[in-house]
């Protein structure tokens, strides 16, 4: 039974210092969803017996069938710290009481669904990075961690599947410690590589409580802080000193009753403190249970002051092991404690995130409202994705309130990605019909939502394609567009089996495009409808959704085709020449790579085709050493009119057609270059 009410959650929303918005991110199959089950069981959303097997945040049927997360799923939880003394360990930020609101988003791990991770990270401030004990840091672990750091998201780490190391590999305590050490070092290498200096030190340290170890499948986990509290109470020592001693090269010499950082004493090997005080009781439980030593299990339960229900004591093997470890080290307690103590509140996070979130000046009313997480400021809300509703063809706009308060019936400015302040392009002014709280596969109605919280909106889906900014301030700029780490490069054409179903296909393609942040739909020159995805699995899922849900008609799909593009590695060694059919005009062209700094500025939107051409030319001349005349004669940005490729006219004659470079596959690069064209002195005809 759920042990909190929506009213209690709404009350906590008014305490932004007690809110934690966080994503669960990892490589595929590292155990995000099973670990999340423990938190849901703690909140009473699922039964404890089902935790680890239910994968409750995998709400789609195909997610359960395939055993992978496809869509990111948000759910709000009510968490409580055991005592007010624990609040002292929250470093660098304030809190109001021991009750906390955890807005959790379980995200996919497969590389094809990276766009879902990006959408989740935009609306959160912290990340729970899950790493498999056996596999360690993998490619996608690094990718999602890099995405998080780019968005200025603070990470904490869970080393998952520790049970596999003990049961399958049967490693020694020292080997397991060394495995943990290597994994943490690998995570910290990634963090230090992509770290934003404005955030300070974001590396994770077990002795500071920012790393947890456990098993999501079996429902247990621990941090060094938890054991330090136990031993500090038992031995009457300071728990912070105990935390430092329980990791690294620290040893307790039983003969001298003193701590030392030397591994030997009088020629005898000392046992590492982490192995002796933390791993030893865990190893003893595993050994006693898996070797069916009932008496030894009973003795351990007495020593550890654990009480098991009579029916659970009768279990054997892994089932008994799961019951004992869940009672000894409940995963939810460790994870909640780590998230509350070490992840930032919206009040803290928005102070340093505002400059990477907001396109406008840092001192305008909107920026100040975001920086202060002000519920009374102008509304600034970012919609990061669309979530299909049970009403076919309609969507919830899923996003985060950064400033102000959003409520049912409020009239807002809906600013799409192409909106320019002072203009009416990509702008709608409409009322929000309803605000809802996203609870996994369900939604709960809620009257309003103040700054710092995650929200679902009803009634604006027809005015936004995928993402955008909602505001009540006429002078507000957009919140920055998300950057995806993958591109839709795999395409398949789609056609209907029955010609009369074509209108349904067209409508279905529109819905599909809205439902997925990364998918692209288009019509090619031959009139075929084309769907592009990040990979074959992504495309397969999208086409299944298109046929079964969005269009609802039988469809025929072509084989997948991967789009290849050429790029420019260096300046052309020759000048290419092309003549017009009447031989009266000659076209000369060279291509050369663009400076990396300029490409980044263009991708960040600081230089764009919408800028005044004189102002843009001055920036290119002053900052990048361009010739002013050339900078004024940029014909177009590509691809799609806004990418980091430039077509520059260096002739002193008449203009040509800006669409030419987009018509030939060699001249449609996704890499960065700027071809330059010259006209000959022949008359233009």
C-alpha positions as CSV (number, residue, x, y, z in Angstrom):
1,X,0.0,0.0,0.0
2,X,1.3,3.5,-0.9
3,X,2.5,5.1,2.2
4,X,2.1,8.8,1.1
5,X,-0.6,10.9,-0.4
6,X,-0.6,13.4,-3.3
7,X,-1.4,16.1,-0.7
8,X,1.7,15.3,1.2
9,X,3.8,15.5,-2.0
10,X,2.1,18.8,-2.9
11,X,3.1,20.2,0.5
12,X,6.7,19.2,0.0
13,X,6.7,20.9,-3.4
14,X,6.5,24.2,-1.6
15,X,9.9,23.4,0.1
16,X,12.3,23.4,-2.8
17,X,15.2,22.9,-0.5
18,X,13.7,19.4,0.3
19,X,13.2,18.4,-3.4
20,X,15.6,16.1,-5.2
21,X,15.2,15.8,-9.0
22,X,17.3,12.9,-10.2
23,X,17.8,10.5,-13.1
24,X,19.0,6.9,-12.9
25,X,21.6,6.4,-15.7
26,X,23.8,3.5,-16.8
27,X,25.0,1.2,-19.5
28,X,22.3,-1.3,-20.8
29,X,21.6,-4.2,-18.4
30,X,23.6,-2.8,-15.5
31,X,20.4,-2.9,-13.3
32,X,18.8,0.5,-13.2
33,X,15.2,-0.6,-13.2
34,X,15.7,-3.5,-10.7
35,X,17.5,-1.0,-8.4
36,X,14.7,1.5,-8.8
37,X,12.2,-1.2,-7.6
38,X,13.7,-1.0,-4.1
39,X,12.8,2.7,-3.9
40,X,9.3,2.0,-5.1
41,X,8.9,-0.8,-2.6
42,X,10.0,1.5,0.2
43,X,7.4,4.0,-0.9
44,X,4.7,1.3,-0.9
45,X,4.1,1.5,-4.7
46,X,5.0,-2.2,-5.2
47,X,5.3,-5.0,-2.7
48,X,8.7,-5.8,-1.2
49,X,8.5,-9.3,-2.5
50,X,8.2,-8.1,-6.1
51,X,11.1,-5.6,-5.8
52,X,13.9,-6.6,-8.2
53,X,11.7,-8.7,-10.4
54,X,8.8,-6.3,-11.2
55,X,10.8,-3.5,-13.0
56,X,7.8,-1.3,-12.3
57,X,9.2,1.7,-14.2
58,X,9.3,-0.4,-17.4
59,X,5.7,0.4,-18.1
60,X,5.5,-0.8,-21.8
61,X,4.8,-4.4,-22.7
62,X,7.8,-4.6,-25.0
63,X,10.1,-3.3,-22.2
64,X,9.0,-6.2,-20.0
65,X,9.4,-8.7,-22.9
66,X,12.8,-7.5,-24.0
67,X,14.1,-6.8,-20.5
68,X,15.4,-3.3,-21.4
69,X,14.1,0.2,-20.7
70,X,13.0,2.0,-23.9
71,X,11.3,5.2,-22.6
72,X,12.3,7.2,-19.6
73,X,9.7,7.1,-16.9
74,X,9.2,9.6,-14.1
75,X,7.8,8.9,-10.7
76,X,7.6,10.9,-7.4
77,X,8.5,9.4,-4.1
78,X,8.3,10.5,-0.5
79,X,11.5,9.9,1.5
80,X,12.4,10.5,5.1
81,X,15.7,10.7,6.9
82,X,15.8,8.7,10.2
83,X,16.7,11.6,12.4
84,X,17.4,15.3,12.4
85,X,21.1,14.6,13.2
86,X,21.4,13.3,9.6
87,X,20.6,16.8,8.3
88,X,24.0,17.9,9.6
89,X,25.6,15.8,6.9
90,X,23.9,17.7,4.1
91,X,26.9,19.8,2.9
92,X,26.5,23.2,1.3
93,X,22.8,23.5,1.2
94,X,19.9,24.1,3.6
95,X,16.9,21.8,4.3
96,X,13.5,22.2,6.0
97,X,12.7,19.1,8.1
98,X,13.5,15.4,7.5
99,X,10.8,14.8,4.8
100,X,12.0,14.9,1.2
101,X,10.4,14.7,-2.2
102,X,12.3,12.5,-4.7
103,X,11.4,13.1,-8.4
104,X,13.0,10.1,-10.0
105,X,13.4,9.3,-13.7
106,X,14.4,5.8,-14.8
107,X,16.1,6.2,-18.2
108,X,17.2,3.7,-20.9
109,X,20.8,2.3,-21.1
110,X,20.8,1.2,-24.7
111,X,22.7,3.6,-27.0
112,X,19.8,3.8,-29.5
113,X,17.7,5.5,-26.8
114,X,20.2,8.1,-25.7
115,X,17.8,10.9,-26.6
116,X,15.5,9.7,-23.8
117,X,18.5,10.1,-21.4
118,X,19.1,13.6,-22.6
119,X,15.4,14.6,-22.1
120,X,15.5,13.1,-18.6
121,X,18.8,14.9,-17.7
122,X,17.5,18.3,-18.8
123,X,14.8,18.3,-16.1
124,X,16.9,16.8,-13.3
125,X,19.8,18.1,-11.1
126,X,21.4,14.9,-10.0
127,X,22.2,11.4,-11.4
128,X,22.4,8.0,-9.9
129,X,25.1,6.3,-12.0
130,X,24.7,2.5,-11.9
131,X,27.8,0.4,-12.7
132,X,27.9,-3.4,-13.0
133,X,30.5,-4.9,-10.6
134,X,31.6,-7.5,-13.2
135,X,31.5,-5.4,-16.4
136,X,32.7,-2.2,-14.9
137,X,32.5,1.2,-16.7
138,X,31.3,0.5,-20.3
139,X,31.0,2.7,-23.4
140,X,27.4,3.9,-22.6
141,X,28.4,4.5,-18.9
142,X,30.9,7.1,-20.2
143,X,28.4,8.5,-22.8
144,X,25.6,9.1,-20.2
145,X,28.0,10.4,-17.7
146,X,29.4,12.9,-20.2
147,X,25.8,14.0,-21.1
148,X,25.1,14.5,-17.4
149,X,28.2,16.6,-16.8
150,X,27.4,18.7,-19.9
151,X,24.0,19.5,-18.4
152,X,25.8,20.3,-15.0
153,X,24.2,17.3,-13.3
154,X,25.9,16.1,-10.1
155,X,26.5,12.3,-10.0
156,X,26.6,9.7,-7.2
157,X,27.4,6.1,-8.0
158,X,26.0,2.6,-7.2
159,X,28.2,-0.4,-7.9
160,X,25.5,-3.0,-8.6
161,X,25.3,-6.8,-8.9
162,X,27.8,-7.4,-6.1
163,X,26.0,-10.7,-5.5
164,X,27.3,-12.0,-8.8
165,X,30.9,-11.4,-7.7
166,X,30.3,-13.5,-4.5
167,X,28.1,-16.3,-5.9
168,X,29.4,-16.7,-9.5
169,X,33.0,-15.6,-9.4
170,X,33.5,-16.4,-5.7
171,X,36.1,-13.6,-5.4
172,X,38.1,-13.0,-2.2
173,X,37.5,-9.9,0.0
174,X,40.7,-8.2,-1.2
175,X,39.9,-9.0,-4.9
176,X,36.4,-7.5,-4.5
177,X,37.9,-4.4,-2.8
178,X,40.3,-4.0,-5.8
179,X,37.4,-4.4,-8.2
180,X,35.5,-1.7,-6.5
181,X,38.6,0.6,-6.4
182,X,39.2,0.1,-10.2
183,X,35.5,0.8,-11.0
184,X,35.5,4.0,-8.9
185,X,38.8,5.2,-10.5
186,X,37.3,4.6,-14.0
187,X,34.2,6.7,-13.1
188,X,36.4,9.5,-11.7
189,X,38.5,9.5,-14.8
190,X,35.4,10.1,-16.9
191,X,34.2,12.8,-14.5
192,X,37.6,14.6,-14.5
193,X,37.7,14.5,-18.3
194,X,34.4,16.2,-18.9
195,X,34.2,18.2,-15.6
196,X,32.9,21.8,-15.7
197,X,35.2,23.8,-13.4
198,X,32.2,25.9,-12.3
199,X,30.9,22.9,-10.4
200,X,34.0,22.2,-8.3
201,X,35.0,18.7,-7.4
202,X,32.3,16.2,-8.6
203,X,34.4,13.1,-8.2
204,X,32.9,10.3,-6.1
205,X,34.5,9.0,-2.9
206,X,33.3,6.0,-0.9
207,X,34.6,7.5,2.3
208,X,32.4,10.6,1.8
209,X,29.3,8.5,1.2
210,X,28.9,9.3,-2.6
211,X,29.3,5.6,-3.6
212,X,27.0,2.7,-2.7
213,X,27.5,-1.0,-3.2
214,X,24.8,-3.6,-3.5
215,X,22.5,-5.8,-5.5
216,X,19.3,-4.4,-7.1
217,X,18.0,-7.9,-7.8
218,X,18.3,-9.0,-4.2
219,X,17.3,-5.6,-2.8
220,X,20.3,-4.8,-0.6
221,X,22.9,-2.0,-0.7
222,X,25.1,-0.1,1.7
223,X,27.3,3.0,1.9
224,X,30.4,3.3,4.1
225,X,28.5,5.9,6.1
226,X,25.9,3.3,7.3
227,X,28.6,1.0,8.6
228,X,30.5,4.0,10.1
229,X,27.4,4.9,12.1
230,X,27.1,1.4,13.4
231,X,30.7,1.1,14.5
232,X,31.0,4.7,15.8
233,X,28.0,3.9,18.1
234,X,29.5,0.6,19.2
235,X,33.1,1.9,19.9
236,X,32.1,5.4,20.9
237,X,34.2,7.2,18.2
238,X,33.5,10.0,15.8
239,X,31.6,8.7,12.8
240,X,33.3,11.0,10.3
241,X,36.7,9.6,11.3
242,X,35.3,6.1,11.1
243,X,34.1,6.8,7.5
244,X,37.7,7.8,6.5
245,X,39.2,4.7,8.1
246,X,36.8,2.3,6.4
247,X,38.2,2.9,2.9
248,X,41.7,2.9,1.4
249,X,44.9,1.7,3.0
250,X,43.7,1.7,6.6
251,X,44.1,-1.3,8.9
252,X,43.1,-2.0,12.5
253,X,45.9,-3.8,14.4
254,X,44.2,-6.0,17.0
255,X,47.4,-6.6,18.8
256,X,48.2,-3.0,19.5
257,X,44.5,-1.8,19.4
258,X,45.6,1.0,17.0
259,X,44.9,2.1,13.5
260,X,47.7,2.1,10.9
261,X,48.1,2.6,7.2
262,X,50.7,-0.1,7.0
263,X,49.5,-3.5,5.8
264,X,51.9,-5.6,7.9
265,X,52.8,-5.9,11.6
266,X,55.8,-7.9,12.7
267,X,55.8,-9.7,9.4
268,X,52.1,-10.6,9.5
269,X,49.6,-9.4,7.0
270,X,46.9,-7.1,8.4
271,X,43.4,-7.2,7.0
272,X,42.2,-4.0,5.3
273,X,39.5,-2.2,7.4
274,X,37.0,-2.2,4.6
275,X,37.4,-6.0,4.3
276,X,37.4,-6.6,8.0
277,X,34.5,-4.4,9.1
278,X,32.2,-4.3,6.1
279,X,32.9,-7.2,3.7
280,X,33.5,-9.8,6.4
281,X,29.9,-9.9,7.8
282,X,28.5,-10.0,4.3
283,X,30.8,-12.8,3.2
284,X,29.9,-14.8,6.4
285,X,26.1,-14.4,5.6
286,X,26.7,-15.6,2.0
287,X,28.8,-18.6,3.1
288,X,26.4,-19.7,5.9
289,X,23.2,-19.4,3.8
290,X,24.5,-20.9,0.5
291,X,26.1,-23.8,2.4
292,X,22.8,-24.4,4.2
293,X,24.3,-23.9,7.7
294,X,21.1,-23.1,9.6
295,X,22.7,-22.8,13.0
296,X,25.4,-20.5,11.7
297,X,22.7,-18.3,10.0
298,X,20.8,-18.1,13.3
299,X,24.0,-17.1,15.2
300,X,24.7,-14.3,12.6
301,X,21.2,-13.0,12.8
302,X,21.5,-12.8,16.6
303,X,24.9,-11.0,16.4
304,X,23.6,-8.5,13.8
305,X,20.4,-8.0,15.8
306,X,18.3,-9.0,12.8
307,X,14.7,-10.4,13.1
308,X,13.2,-12.4,10.3
309,X,9.6,-13.4,10.1
310,X,9.1,-17.2,10.7
311,X,8.0,-17.9,7.1
312,X,11.2,-16.3,5.8
313,X,13.4,-18.3,8.2
314,X,12.1,-21.5,6.5
315,X,13.4,-20.4,3.1
316,X,16.7,-21.8,1.7
317,X,19.4,-20.8,-0.8
318,X,19.0,-17.6,-2.7
319,X,15.5,-16.9,-1.3
320,X,16.8,-17.0,2.3
321,X,19.9,-15.0,1.2
322,X,17.7,-12.3,-0.3
323,X,15.5,-12.1,2.8
324,X,18.5,-11.9,5.2
325,X,20.4,-9.3,3.1
326,X,17.3,-7.1,2.6
327,X,16.8,-7.0,6.4
328,X,20.4,-6.4,7.1
329,X,21.1,-3.7,4.4
330,X,17.9,-2.4,2.8
331,X,18.8,-0.9,-0.6
332,X,16.2,1.8,-0.4
333,X,17.6,3.2,2.9
334,X,21.1,3.5,1.4
335,X,20.0,5.0,-1.9
336,X,17.6,7.5,-0.3
337,X,20.2,8.6,2.2
338,X,22.8,9.1,-0.5
339,X,20.5,11.0,-2.8
340,X,19.2,13.3,0.0
341,X,22.6,14.0,1.5
342,X,24.7,14.4,-1.7
343,X,22.5,15.5,-4.6
344,X,21.6,19.1,-4.9
345,X,18.1,20.7,-4.4
346,X,16.7,22.9,-7.2
347,X,17.6,25.9,-5.1
348,X,21.2,24.9,-5.1
349,X,21.5,23.5,-8.7
350,X,19.7,26.3,-10.6
351,X,22.3,28.8,-9.3
352,X,25.0,27.2,-11.4
353,X,22.8,25.7,-14.1
354,X,21.1,28.9,-15.2
355,X,24.0,30.0,-17.5
356,X,23.9,26.7,-19.4
357,X,20.0,26.6,-19.5
358,X,19.0,30.1,-20.5
359,X,19.7,31.8,-23.9
360,X,19.0,35.3,-22.8
361,X,21.0,37.9,-20.8
362,X,22.1,36.7,-17.3
363,X,20.5,39.6,-15.5
364,X,17.0,39.8,-17.0
365,X,13.9,38.9,-15.1
366,X,13.6,35.4,-16.4
367,X,17.3,34.5,-15.6
368,X,17.0,35.9,-12.1
369,X,13.8,33.9,-11.5
370,X,15.6,30.7,-12.7
371,X,18.7,31.4,-10.6
372,X,16.6,31.9,-7.4
373,X,14.1,29.1,-8.2
374,X,11.5,31.7,-7.4
375,X,7.9,30.3,-7.3
376,X,6.6,33.9,-7.4
377,X,8.8,34.9,-10.4
378,X,7.8,34.8,-14.1
379,X,6.9,31.3,-15.3
380,X,9.9,29.6,-17.1
381,X,9.1,26.0,-17.9
382,X,11.0,23.7,-20.3
383,X,9.2,20.8,-22.0
384,X,11.8,18.1,-22.8
385,X,9.6,15.4,-24.3
386,X,6.0,14.4,-25.2
387,X,4.4,11.4,-23.4
388,X,1.5,9.6,-25.1
389,X,-1.8,9.6,-23.2
390,X,-4.4,6.8,-23.1
391,X,-6.5,9.1,-25.4
392,X,-5.1,8.1,-28.8
393,X,-3.3,11.0,-30.6
394,X,-2.9,13.2,-27.5
395,X,0.2,13.8,-25.4
396,X,1.3,15.1,-22.0
397,X,4.0,17.7,-22.3
398,X,6.6,16.5,-19.8
399,X,8.9,19.2,-18.3
400,X,10.4,21.1,-15.4
401,X,9.3,24.3,-13.8
402,X,12.5,26.5,-13.4
403,X,10.7,29.7,-12.3
404,X,7.2,30.7,-11.3
405,X,4.3,28.5,-10.7
406,X,2.3,26.6,-13.4
407,X,-1.4,26.0,-12.8
408,X,-4.4,24.7,-14.6
409,X,-6.0,27.4,-16.8
410,X,-3.0,29.7,-16.9
411,X,-2.4,31.4,-20.2
412,X,1.2,31.0,-21.4
413,X,3.5,31.8,-24.3
414,X,4.5,28.6,-26.0
415,X,7.9,29.3,-27.6
416,X,9.2,26.6,-30.0
417,X,12.9,26.0,-30.7
418,X,12.9,28.4,-33.6
419,X,11.3,31.3,-31.7
420,X,13.2,34.6,-31.8
421,X,12.5,37.3,-29.1
422,X,10.4,40.1,-30.6
423,X,9.0,38.0,-33.4
424,X,5.9,35.9,-33.8
425,X,7.5,32.9,-35.6
426,X,7.1,29.6,-33.6
427,X,5.0,31.3,-30.9
428,X,1.5,30.5,-29.6
429,X,-0.3,32.0,-26.6
430,X,-2.7,29.4,-25.2
431,X,-4.1,28.2,-21.8
432,X,-2.9,25.1,-20.1
433,X,-6.0,22.8,-19.6
434,X,-4.6,20.7,-16.7
435,X,-1.4,20.0,-14.7
436,X,-0.6,16.5,-13.6
437,X,2.0,14.6,-11.6
438,X,3.7,11.8,-13.5
439,X,3.6,8.5,-11.5
440,X,5.2,5.9,-13.7
441,X,2.5,4.6,-16.1
442,X,-0.2,6.7,-14.3
443,X,-0.8,10.3,-13.7
444,X,-2.3,12.1,-10.7
445,X,-4.2,15.5,-11.1
446,X,-2.7,18.4,-9.2
447,X,-3.8,22.0,-9.2
448,X,-0.5,23.8,-9.5
449,X,3.3,23.1,-9.5
450,X,5.8,25.6,-8.1
451,X,9.4,26.2,-9.3
452,X,11.8,23.3,-8.9
453,X,9.4,20.5,-9.7
454,X,8.7,18.1,-12.6
455,X,5.3,18.3,-14.2
456,X,3.0,17.0,-17.0
457,X,0.8,19.4,-18.9
458,X,-2.4,18.7,-20.8
459,X,-3.7,20.7,-23.7
460,X,-0.6,22.2,-25.4
461,X,0.6,19.1,-27.3
462,X,-0.7,20.5,-30.7
463,X,1.4,23.6,-30.3
464,X,4.8,21.9,-29.7
465,X,6.5,19.3,-31.9
466,X,8.9,17.8,-29.4
467,X,10.2,20.4,-26.9
468,X,10.0,24.1,-26.1
469,X,9.8,26.8,-23.6
470,X,6.6,28.0,-21.7
471,X,6.6,31.4,-20.1
472,X,4.4,34.2,-19.0
473,X,7.1,36.9,-19.6
474,X,6.9,38.6,-23.0
475,X,10.6,39.5,-23.1
476,X,11.8,36.0,-22.1
477,X,14.3,34.2,-24.3
478,X,14.1,30.5,-24.8
479,X,15.6,27.8,-22.6
480,X,18.4,26.2,-24.6
481,X,17.6,23.4,-27.0
482,X,18.9,20.0,-25.9
483,X,21.9,18.5,-27.6
484,X,21.6,14.8,-28.4
485,X,24.6,12.4,-28.4
486,X,23.1,10.3,-31.2
487,X,21.7,11.3,-34.6
488,X,18.9,9.6,-36.7
489,X,21.1,7.9,-39.3
490,X,19.2,4.6,-40.0
491,X,16.2,5.1,-42.3
492,X,13.4,2.9,-43.6
493,X,10.6,3.9,-46.0
494,X,7.0,3.2,-45.0
495,X,3.9,2.6,-47.1
496,X,0.4,1.4,-46.5
497,X,-0.9,-1.9,-47.7
498,X,-4.3,-0.3,-48.6
499,X,-4.2,3.0,-50.4
500,X,-7.3,4.3,-48.5
501,X,-5.2,4.2,-45.3
502,X,-2.7,6.8,-46.5
503,X,-4.3,9.7,-44.4
504,X,-4.0,7.5,-41.3
505,X,-0.3,6.9,-42.1
506,X,0.4,10.6,-42.5
507,X,-1.3,11.4,-39.2
508,X,0.5,8.5,-37.5
509,X,3.9,9.8,-38.7
510,X,3.1,13.1,-37.1
511,X,2.3,11.4,-33.8
512,X,5.4,9.3,-34.0
513,X,7.6,12.3,-34.6
514,X,6.1,14.0,-31.5
515,X,6.4,10.9,-29.3
516,X,10.2,10.4,-29.6
517,X,12.8,13.1,-29.1
518,X,15.2,11.6,-31.8
519,X,13.0,10.1,-34.5
520,X,12.7,12.1,-37.8
521,X,10.0,11.6,-40.4
522,X,10.1,13.1,-43.9
523,X,9.1,12.6,-47.5
524,X,11.8,11.9,-50.1
525,X,11.9,13.1,-53.7
526,X,10.0,10.0,-55.0
527,X,7.2,10.7,-52.6
528,X,8.0,7.9,-50.1
529,X,7.5,8.4,-46.4
530,X,10.8,7.9,-44.6
531,X,11.4,7.3,-40.9
532,X,14.9,7.8,-39.5
533,X,16.1,6.5,-36.1
534,X,19.3,6.3,-34.1
535,X,19.8,2.6,-34.7
536,X,18.1,-0.5,-35.9
537,X,16.6,-1.3,-32.5
538,X,15.3,2.3,-32.1
539,X,13.8,2.2,-35.6
540,X,12.2,-1.2,-35.0
541,X,10.5,0.1,-31.8
542,X,9.4,3.2,-33.6
543,X,7.9,1.4,-36.6
544,X,6.1,-1.1,-34.2
545,X,4.6,1.9,-32.4
546,X,3.6,3.5,-35.7
547,X,1.8,0.4,-37.0
548,X,0.1,-0.7,-33.8
549,X,-0.6,2.7,-32.0
550,X,-0.1,5.9,-34.0
551,X,-1.4,4.9,-37.4
552,X,-3.2,1.7,-36.5
553,X,-3.2,0.3,-40.0
554,X,-1.1,-2.5,-41.8
555,X,2.1,-1.1,-43.1
556,X,5.0,-2.2,-45.4
557,X,8.6,-1.4,-44.5
558,X,11.7,-1.3,-46.6
559,X,15.0,-2.7,-45.5
560,X,17.1,-0.4,-43.2
561,X,19.5,2.0,-45.0
562,X,22.3,3.8,-43.2
563,X,23.1,7.3,-44.3
564,X,26.7,8.0,-45.0
565,X,28.3,11.4,-45.4
566,X,31.6,12.6,-46.5
567,X,33.5,15.2,-44.6
568,X,36.5,17.5,-45.3
569,X,39.8,16.6,-43.8
570,X,41.8,19.5,-45.2
571,X,41.7,22.4,-47.7
572,X,41.1,21.2,-51.3
573,X,44.3,20.8,-53.2
574,X,42.6,21.8,-56.4
575,X,39.8,24.2,-57.3
576,X,36.8,22.3,-58.6
577,X,35.3,23.7,-61.8
578,X,31.8,23.2,-63.2
579,X,30.3,24.9,-66.3
580,X,26.7,25.8,-67.0
581,X,24.9,24.0,-69.9
582,X,25.4,26.9,-72.2
583,X,29.1,27.2,-71.3
584,X,28.7,30.9,-70.6
585,X,29.2,30.5,-66.8
586,X,31.8,28.8,-64.8
587,X,31.5,27.8,-61.2
588,X,34.7,27.4,-59.1
589,X,34.6,25.8,-55.6
590,X,37.0,24.8,-52.8
591,X,36.2,23.1,-49.5
592,X,38.1,23.4,-46.2
593,X,37.4,22.3,-42.6
594,X,36.0,24.8,-40.2
595,X,37.7,25.8,-36.9
596,X,36.4,23.7,-34.0
597,X,35.7,26.8,-31.9
598,X,33.5,28.3,-34.6
599,X,31.6,25.1,-35.1
600,X,30.9,25.0,-31.3
601,X,29.7,28.6,-31.3
602,X,27.3,27.8,-34.2
603,X,26.0,24.7,-32.5
604,X,25.5,26.6,-29.3
605,X,23.4,29.1,-31.3
606,X,25.7,32.1,-30.6
607,X,26.2,32.5,-34.4
608,X,23.1,31.6,-36.4
609,X,21.4,32.2,-39.8
610,X,18.9,34.4,-38.0
611,X,21.5,36.9,-36.9
612,X,21.8,40.3,-38.6
613,X,24.4,39.6,-41.3
614,X,26.5,42.7,-40.5
615,X,26.6,41.9,-36.8
616,X,27.4,38.3,-37.6
617,X,30.2,39.3,-39.9
618,X,31.8,41.5,-37.2
619,X,31.8,38.6,-34.8
620,X,33.4,36.3,-37.3
621,X,36.0,38.9,-38.2
622,X,36.9,39.9,-34.6
623,X,36.7,36.5,-32.9
624,X,37.8,34.1,-35.7
625,X,39.9,36.2,-38.1
626,X,37.5,36.1,-41.1
627,X,37.6,38.6,-43.9
628,X,34.6,40.9,-43.3
629,X,33.6,40.8,-47.0
630,X,33.5,36.9,-46.9
631,X,31.7,36.9,-43.6
632,X,28.9,39.1,-45.0
633,X,28.5,36.8,-48.0
634,X,27.6,33.6,-46.2
635,X,24.8,32.2,-48.3
636,X,23.5,29.4,-46.0
637,X,24.1,27.2,-43.0
638,X,23.7,23.5,-43.5
639,X,22.4,20.9,-43.2
640,X,18.7,21.9,-42.9
641,X,19.6,25.6,-42.8
642,X,21.1,25.7,-39.3
643,X,24.0,23.3,-39.0
644,X,27.7,24.0,-38.5
645,X,28.5,24.0,-42.3
646,X,28.8,27.3,-44.2
647,X,28.5,28.1,-47.9
648,X,30.4,31.3,-48.6
649,X,30.4,33.3,-51.9
650,X,33.8,34.6,-52.6
651,X,33.0,35.9,-56.0
652,X,32.7,39.6,-56.9
653,X,29.8,38.9,-59.3
654,X,26.2,37.8,-59.0
655,X,24.7,35.4,-56.6
656,X,23.9,31.7,-57.2
657,X,21.3,29.4,-55.7
658,X,21.8,28.6,-52.0
659,X,20.0,25.3,-52.3
660,X,22.7,23.8,-54.6
661,X,24.9,22.3,-51.9
662,X,21.9,20.5,-50.4
663,X,21.1,18.6,-53.6
664,X,24.2,16.5,-54.0
665,X,25.2,13.8,-51.5
666,X,28.8,15.0,-51.5
667,X,27.8,18.5,-50.7
668,X,25.4,17.6,-47.8
669,X,27.9,17.0,-45.0
670,X,27.0,16.4,-41.4
671,X,30.6,17.3,-40.5
672,X,31.8,20.9,-40.3
673,X,33.2,22.7,-43.4
674,X,32.8,25.8,-45.4
675,X,32.8,25.4,-49.2
676,X,33.7,28.7,-51.0
677,X,32.4,29.4,-54.5
678,X,33.7,31.8,-57.2
679,X,32.0,32.9,-60.4
680,X,34.1,33.4,-63.5
681,X,34.1,36.7,-65.4
682,X,31.7,35.4,-68.0
683,X,28.3,37.2,-68.1
684,X,25.6,35.6,-65.9
685,X,22.9,34.3,-68.2
